[in-house]
Amino acid sequence: MRKNIGQQNKEDAFIQEVNEELKNEKIRNIWNNYGLYIIAFIVAVLTAAVSFETFKNWHDKKHQNISDVYAVAVALQGQGKYEDSLRILKDLEKKAGSSIYGQLSQLQRANILAEQEKEDEAAAVLQDFTVQKDINKSLHDVAVIKLASYKLDNSSYQDIEKLLKPLIDENGNWTAIAQEMLAMSAIYAKNFKQAKELYARAAENPNAPDELKSRAQDMLLILDEEIK
């Protein structure tokens, strides 16, 4: 009995340690952690959006106005004028509709809300984004990762798995990150065997950033050391 209580206390202490790490900027702030990847995706999306047909209309006043308005909203965000930026972005979503700028505006709104520490509101925006039809695949994946980061410490393993499993199964650019996040959720659920399996897969993923691989290897050592 004492051994069981001691083991329980050990596991609780370990989960508490993981929870503190989750709140650390390295794990919690997904946008900052993977900003380069997200920017790369957005650049790729914008490049792809400029198809031959779009290129013919690139200088059309309407499209130019939309891009200008989006730039103003981002600039206001950078100045800390969040309410003005949110108002412009929300209006732009309506005007731009399902175009690339309409989609980027919605993601940017979620980012601003997160900067204001309104994570529940940010998560609601992202949840709405992920279930819409005709959403660009790359931007959809970015939204899923961000949404999972907000839900990670207050949702069940099953909910997080349902959210991230499509990214894991497709073995794409976001797979290793999704594996790492799902492993963290498994730790919360005290499913340490599953966590180790996910971290191992992330560490061996050829598409994973070196920093993520290193982090996964560290967690594997910690799990081996702490959970016996």
C-alpha positions in Angstrom: 0.0 0.0 0.0 2.8 2.4 0.9 4.5 1.6 -2.3 1.3 2.4 -4.3 0.9 5.7 -2.4 4.5 6.5 -3.0 4.2 5.7 -6.7 1.0 7.8 -6.9 2.8 10.8 -5.3 5.8 10.3 -7.6 3.5 10.4 -10.7 1.6 13.4 -9.4 4.8 15.3 -8.9 6.0 14.3 -12.3 2.8 15.5 -13.9 3.0 18.8 -12.0 6.5 19.3 -13.3 5.3 18.7 -16.8 2.4 21.1 -16.2 4.9 23.8 -15.2 6.9 23.1 -18.3 3.8 23.3 -20.4 3.2 26.8 -19.1 6.8 27.7 -19.9 7.1 29.8 -23.1 9.1 27.0 -24.8 6.1 24.6 -24.8 3.1 26.8 -24.3 3.6 29.5 -26.9 3.2 27.4 -30.1 3.1 30.4 -32.3 6.5 31.6 -31.1 8.0 28.1 -31.0 7.1 27.3 -34.6 6.8 30.8 -36.0 9.2 30.1 -38.8 7.2 27.1 -39.9 4.0 29.0 -39.8 5.4 31.9 -41.7 6.8 29.5 -44.3 3.4 27.9 -44.6 1.7 31.3 -45.1 4.2 32.4 -47.7 3.6 29.1 -49.5 -0.1 29.6 -49.3 0.1 33.1 -50.6 2.4 32.0 -53.4 0.0 29.2 -54.4 -2.9 31.6 -54.3 -1.3 33.7 -57.0 -2.4 31.4 -59.8 -2.5 32.5 -63.4 -6.1 33.6 -63.0 -5.3 35.5 -59.7 -2.3 37.0 -61.3 -4.4 38.6 -64.1 -6.5 40.3 -61.4 -3.6 41.1 -59.0 -3.8 44.8 -59.6 -7.6 44.9 -59.3 -8.5 47.6 -56.9 -10.7 45.4 -54.7 -7.9 42.9 -54.1 -5.4 45.6 -53.6 -7.7 47.3 -51.0 -8.1 44.0 -49.1 -4.3 43.4 -48.9 -3.8 47.0 -47.8 -6.5 46.6 -45.1 -4.9 43.4 -43.8 -1.5 45.1 -43.6 -3.1 48.0 -41.6 -4.6 45.5 -39.2 -1.3 43.7 -38.6 0.4 47.0 -38.1 -2.1 48.0 -35.5 -1.6 44.7 -33.7 2.2 45.4 -33.7 1.4 48.8 -32.0 -0.7 47.1 -29.3 -3.9 48.6 -30.7 -5.7 45.3 -30.4 -9.3 46.4 -30.4 -8.8 48.4 -33.6 -7.0 45.5 -35.2 -9.7 43.0 -34.2 -12.4 45.3 -35.5 -10.7 45.7 -38.9 -9.9 42.0 -39.2 -13.5 40.9 -38.4 -14.8 43.3 -41.0 -12.3 42.0 -43.5 -13.4 38.4 -42.9 -16.9 39.4 -44.0 -15.6 41.3 -47.1 -13.0 38.8 -48.1 -15.1 35.8 -47.5 -13.4 32.5 -48.2 -10.4 34.1 -49.9 -6.9 33.7 -48.6 -7.1 37.1 -46.8 -10.4 36.2 -45.2 -8.8 33.0 -43.8 -5.7 34.8 -42.7 -7.8 37.5 -41.0 -9.5 34.9 -38.8 -6.2 33.3 -37.8 -4.8 36.7 -37.0 -7.8 37.4 -34.8 -7.1 34.3 -32.8 -3.5 35.3 -32.5 -4.4 38.7 -31.1 -6.8 37.3 -28.6 -4.1 34.9 -27.4 -1.7 37.9 -27.0 -4.3 39.4 -24.8 -4.4 36.1 -22.8 -8.0 35.5 -23.9 -7.3 31.9 -24.8 -10.8 30.7 -24.5 -11.9 33.2 -27.1 -8.9 32.4 -29.3 -9.8 28.7 -29.1 -13.4 29.5 -30.1 -12.2 31.3 -33.2 -9.9 28.5 -34.1 -12.5 25.9 -33.5 -14.8 27.7 -35.9 -12.0 28.0 -38.4 -11.1 24.3 -38.4 -14.7 23.1 -39.2 -15.3 25.5 -42.1 -15.4 24.2 -45.6 -13.0 25.2 -48.4 -10.3 26.2 -45.9 -6.7 26.0 -47.2 -5.1 22.8 -46.0 -1.9 24.5 -44.7 -3.8 27.2 -42.8 -6.2 24.5 -41.4 -3.2 22.5 -40.0 -1.8 25.7 -38.4 -5.1 26.3 -36.7 -5.3 22.7 -35.5 -1.9 22.9 -33.9 -2.7 26.3 -32.2 -6.1 25.0 -31.0 -4.5 21.9 -29.5 -2.0 24.1 -27.7 -4.8 26.0 -26.0 -6.8 22.9 -25.1 -3.9 20.7 -24.0 -4.1 21.3 -20.2 -7.9 21.2 -19.8 -9.1 18.6 -22.3 -9.1 14.8 -22.2 -6.6 12.7 -24.1 -9.4 11.5 -26.3 -10.3 15.0 -27.3 -6.7 15.9 -28.1 -6.2 12.7 -30.0 -9.3 13.3 -32.1 -8.0 16.8 -32.9 -4.4 15.8 -33.7 -4.7 12.2 -35.1 -5.3 13.4 -38.8 -2.0 15.3 -38.7 -0.2 12.3 -37.2 -1.6 9.8 -39.6 -0.7 11.8 -42.7 3.0 11.8 -41.8 3.5 15.4 -43.0 5.3 18.5 -41.8 3.2 18.9 -38.7 3.3 15.2 -37.6 6.2 15.4 -35.2 4.8 18.5 -33.4 1.4 16.7 -33.2 3.0 13.6 -31.7 4.8 15.7 -29.1 1.6 17.5 -28.1 -0.3 14.2 -27.9 2.5 12.7 -25.8 2.0 15.6 -23.3 -1.7 14.9 -23.2 -0.9 11.2 -22.5 1.2 12.2 -19.6 -1.7 14.2 -18.2 -3.8 11.1 -18.5 -1.0 9.1 -16.8 -0.7 6.9 -19.8 3.1 6.9 -19.7 3.5 4.0 -22.0 1.6 5.8 -24.7 3.6 9.0 -24.0 6.9 7.1 -24.5 5.7 5.6 -27.7 4.7 9.0 -29.1 7.9 10.7 -28.0 9.9 7.9 -29.6 8.1 8.3 -32.9 8.7 12.1 -32.7 12.4 11.7 -32.0 12.7 9.4 -35.0 10.7 11.5 -37.4 13.0 12.7 -40.2 10.8 15.8 -40.7 11.0 16.9 -37.1 13.1 20.0 -36.2 16.3 19.2 -34.4 15.1 21.1 -31.3 12.0 19.0 -31.1 14.0 15.7 -31.5 16.2 16.8 -28.7 13.2 17.6 -26.5 11.6 14.3 -27.3 14.9 12.4 -26.4 15.0 14.3 -23.1 11.4 13.4 -22.3 12.2 9.7 -23.0 15.0 9.8 -20.5 12.8 11.5 -17.9 10.0 9.0 -18.4 12.5 6.1 -18.1 13.9 7.7 -14.9 10.7 8.9 -13.3 8.3 6.2 -14.2 9.5 2.7 -13.2 
